[in-house]
Amino acid sequence: MTKLSQHRAAKRLGISASTLSSYVKRGIAPSHVTLLGVRYFDVDSLDAWLAARTVSESAQ
Protein backbone atom coordinates (compact mmCIF):
# COMPACT_ATOMS: atom_id res chain seq x y z
CA MET A 1 0.00 0.00 0.00
CA THR A 2 1.54 3.25 -1.15
CA LYS A 3 0.74 6.28 0.99
CA LEU A 4 0.82 9.90 -0.13
CA SER A 5 0.99 13.04 1.97
CA GLN A 6 -2.01 15.33 1.87
CA HIS A 7 -0.23 17.67 -0.56
CA ARG A 8 0.62 14.86 -2.99
CA ALA A 9 -2.81 13.28 -2.59
CA ALA A 10 -4.47 16.58 -3.47
CA LYS A 11 -2.25 16.94 -6.51
CA ARG A 12 -3.21 13.41 -7.64
CA LEU A 13 -6.90 14.32 -7.28
CA GLY A 14 -6.47 17.61 -9.12
CA ILE A 15 -7.53 19.75 -6.16
CA SER A 16 -5.70 21.99 -3.72
CA ALA A 17 -4.40 20.73 -0.39
CA SER A 18 -6.76 23.17 1.37
CA THR A 19 -9.74 21.71 -0.50
CA LEU A 20 -8.71 18.22 0.55
CA SER A 21 -8.35 19.46 4.13
CA SER A 22 -11.86 20.88 3.90
CA TYR A 23 -13.13 17.51 2.66
CA VAL A 24 -11.50 15.83 5.66
CA LYS A 25 -13.19 18.28 8.05
CA ARG A 26 -16.55 17.71 6.33
CA GLY A 27 -16.12 13.93 6.47
CA ILE A 28 -16.20 13.42 2.70
CA ALA A 29 -12.50 12.78 2.05
CA PRO A 30 -11.01 9.45 1.04
CA SER A 31 -9.92 7.25 3.93
CA HIS A 32 -6.68 8.38 5.53
CA VAL A 33 -4.47 7.95 8.55
CA THR A 34 -2.78 10.62 10.63
CA LEU A 35 0.67 9.92 12.04
CA LEU A 36 2.41 12.53 14.17
CA GLY A 37 0.06 15.20 12.84
CA VAL A 38 0.60 14.36 9.16
CA ARG A 39 -2.26 12.95 7.05
CA TYR A 40 -1.52 10.13 4.63
CA PHE A 41 -3.81 8.77 1.95
CA ASP A 42 -3.61 5.34 0.34
CA VAL A 43 -3.22 5.54 -3.45
CA ASP A 44 -5.78 2.79 -4.12
CA SER A 45 -8.32 4.52 -1.86
CA LEU A 46 -7.73 7.83 -3.62
CA ASP A 47 -8.27 6.27 -7.04
CA ALA A 48 -11.43 4.46 -5.91
CA TRP A 49 -12.79 7.63 -4.27
CA LEU A 50 -12.16 9.64 -7.42
CA ALA A 51 -13.65 6.98 -9.69
CA ALA A 52 -16.83 6.90 -7.59
CA ARG A 53 -17.22 10.67 -8.08
CA THR A 54 -16.39 10.86 -11.77
CA VAL A 55 -19.28 11.18 -14.20
CA SER A 56 -18.77 9.42 -17.49
CA GLU A 57 -19.77 11.09 -20.74
CA SER A 58 -22.39 8.43 -21.43
CA ALA A 59 -24.13 9.25 -18.12
CA GLN A 60 -24.59 12.91 -19.03
TIDOZA-859528 format. One line per 3 residues: number of its first residue (from 0); their letters; for each residue y, x, z of N, C-alpha, C, O. Coordinates in steps of 0.05 Angstrom, whole numbers, plus 32768, in hexadecimal, padded with zeros to 4 digits. Atoms other than C-alpha are relative to their C-alpha. Last residue first. Layout:
BEGIN
NUM	A	Y,X,Z,Y,X,Z,Y,X,Z,Y,X,Z  ...
# end
This chain:
BEGIN
59	QAS	7FE5,8009,8001,8102,7E14,7E83,8004,7FE8,7FEF,801A,7FDE,7FEC  7FFC,8014,7FEB,80B9,7E1D,7E96,801C,7FF5,7FFF,8022,7FE2,800D  800E,8019,8008,80A9,7E40,7E53,8004,7FEA,8015,8000,7FD3,800F
56	ESV	7FF1,800E,8015,80DE,7E75,7E61,7FF3,7FE5,7FF9,8001,7FD2,7FF2  8007,7FF7,801B,80BC,7E89,7EA2,8010,7FEF,7FEC,801A,7FD9,7FF2  8004,8017,8011,80E0,7E7E,7EE4,7FF9,800B,7FE4,8009,801A,7FD8
53	TRA	7FF7,7FFC,801B,80D9,7EB8,7F15,7FF8,7FE8,7FEF,7FE1,7FDF,7FEF  7FE5,800A,8003,80D5,7EA8,7F5E,800B,8003,7FE4,8023,7FFC,7FDF  8000,801C,7FF7,808A,7EAF,7F68,801B,7FF3,7FFC,801D,7FDB,7FFC
50	ALW	800E,8010,8014,808C,7EEF,7F3E,8000,7FE2,8008,8001,7FD1,7FF6  7FEF,8003,8017,80C1,7F0D,7F6C,7FF3,7FEE,7FEA,8000,7FDD,7FDF  7FE9,8011,7FF8,8099,7F00,7FAB,8012,7FFB,7FE8,801A,7FE4,7FE4
47	ADL	800A,801C,7FFE,8059,7F1B,7F8A,8017,7FED,8007,8018,7FD7,7FFC  8007,8009,801B,807D,7F5B,7F73,7FF7,7FE3,8001,7FFE,7FD3,7FF0  7FE7,8004,800F,809D,7F65,7FB8,7FFA,7FF4,7FE4,8008,7FE1,7FDC
44	SDV	7FF3,8018,7FF5,805A,7F5A,7FDB,801B,7FFA,7FF1,8021,7FE3,7FEC  800F,8017,8009,8038,7F8C,7FAE,800C,7FE6,8009,800D,7FD2,7FFA  7FFB,8003,801D,806F,7FC0,7FBB,7FF1,7FE7,7FF5,7FFD,7FD7,7FE7
41	DFY	8017,7FF8,8010,806B,7FB8,8007,8005,7FF9,7FE3,800E,7FE3,7FDC  800D,8016,800F,80AF,7FB4,8027,7FE9,800B,7FF0,7FEB,8020,7FE3  8010,7FF7,8016,80CB,7FE2,805D,7FF2,7FE8,7FF3,7FE9,7FD6,8002
38	RVG	8012,8014,800D,8103,7FD3,808D,7FF2,800C,7FE8,7FFD,801B,7FD9  7FFF,7FFF,801D,811F,800C,80B7,7FEC,7FEC,7FF5,7FD5,7FEC,7FFD  7FE7,800C,800A,8130,8001,8101,8003,8001,7FE2,8017,7FF8,7FD7
35	LLT	7FE9,7FF1,7FF7,80FB,8030,811B,801A,7FF7,7FF4,802B,8007,7FED  8009,7FEA,7FEF,80C6,800D,80F1,8019,8011,8007,8027,801B,7FF5  7FEA,7FF0,7FF6,80D4,7FC8,80D5,7FF6,8016,8013,7FE9,8010,8027
32	VHS	8004,7FF5,7FE5,809F,7FA7,80AB,8019,8010,8007,8026,801B,7FF5  7FF6,7FE5,7FFB,80A8,7F7A,806F,7FF8,8009,801C,7FF1,7FF8,802C  800A,7FF5,7FE6,8091,7F3A,804F,8008,801D,8002,8009,802C,7FEE
29	PAI	801C,7FF8,8001,80BD,7F24,8015,7FF8,800B,801B,8009,8014,802A  8006,7FE6,800C,8100,7F06,8029,7FE1,8004,7FFE,7FD2,7FF7,800C  800B,8005,801B,810C,7EBC,8036,7FF9,801A,7FF1,7FF4,8019,7FD9
26	GRK	801C,8004,8000,8117,7EBE,8081,7FF3,7FFA,7FE5,7FDD,7FEF,7FE4  8005,801C,8005,8162,7EB5,807F,7FE3,7FF9,8000,7FDB,7FE2,7FFD  7FF3,8010,7FEB,816E,7EF8,80A1,7FFA,7FE3,7FFD,7FF7,7FD4,8010
23	VYS	800F,7FFB,7FE8,813D,7F1A,8071,800A,7FEE,8017,7FFB,7FE1,8025  801A,800F,8003,815E,7EF9,8035,7FEF,8004,8019,7FE2,7FF1,8022  7FF9,801C,7FFC,81A2,7F13,804E,7FE6,7FEF,7FFE,7FE2,7FDC,800D
20	SLT	7FFC,8003,7FE3,8185,7F59,8053,8006,7FE3,8007,7FFC,7FD9,801B  801B,7FFF,7FF4,816C,7F52,800B,8002,7FFD,801E,7FF2,7FEF,802A  800D,801A,8006,81B2,7F3D,7FF6,7FE4,7FFF,800C,7FDC,7FEA,8017
17	SAS	7FF5,8014,7FEE,81CF,7F79,801B,7FF5,7FE4,7FFB,7FF2,7FD4,800D  800C,7FFD,7FE6,819F,7FA8,7FF8,800B,7FEB,8014,7FFC,7FE1,8025  7FF4,7FEC,7FEE,81B8,7F8E,7FB6,7FF1,8001,801A,7FE3,7FEE,8021
14	IGL	7FEB,800C,7FEF,818B,7F69,7F85,800C,8017,8011,8001,802D,8012  7FE8,8004,800F,8160,7F7F,7F4A,8016,7FF2,800F,8027,7FE4,8004  7FFD,801D,8005,811E,7F76,7F6E,8019,7FF9,7FEF,801C,7FE3,7FE6
11	RKA	8018,8009,8010,810C,7FC0,7F67,8003,7FE2,7FF9,7FFB,7FD9,7FE4  7FFD,7FF6,801B,8153,7FD3,7F7E,7FE9,7FF6,7FEE,7FED,7FEE,7FD7  7FEB,8010,800C,814C,7FA7,7FBB,8004,8008,7FE3,8007,7FF7,7FD1
8	ARH	800B,801A,8005,810A,7FC8,7FCC,8014,7FEE,7FF2,800D,7FE0,7FDF  8011,7FFE,8018,8129,800C,7FC4,7FF3,7FE6,7FF9,7FEF,7FE0,7FE2  7FF0,7FFA,8017,8161,7FFB,7FF5,7FF0,8002,7FE6,7FF8,7FF6,7FD2
5	QSL	7FF1,8018,8009,8133,7FD8,8025,8011,8005,7FE8,8012,7FF5,7FD6  7FEA,8006,7FEE,8105,8014,8027,800E,7FE7,7FF6,800A,7FDF,7FDF  7FE5,7FF8,8009,80C6,8010,7FFD,8014,7FF9,8016,8012,7FE6,8024
2	KTM	7FE9,800D,7FF2,807E,800F,8014,801A,800B,7FF5,801C,8023,7FEF  7FE7,7FF1,8002,8041,801F,7FE9,8017,7FF0,800D,801A,7FD8,8007  7FE8,8011,8000,8000,8000,8000,8019,8012,8000,801E,8020,8013
# end
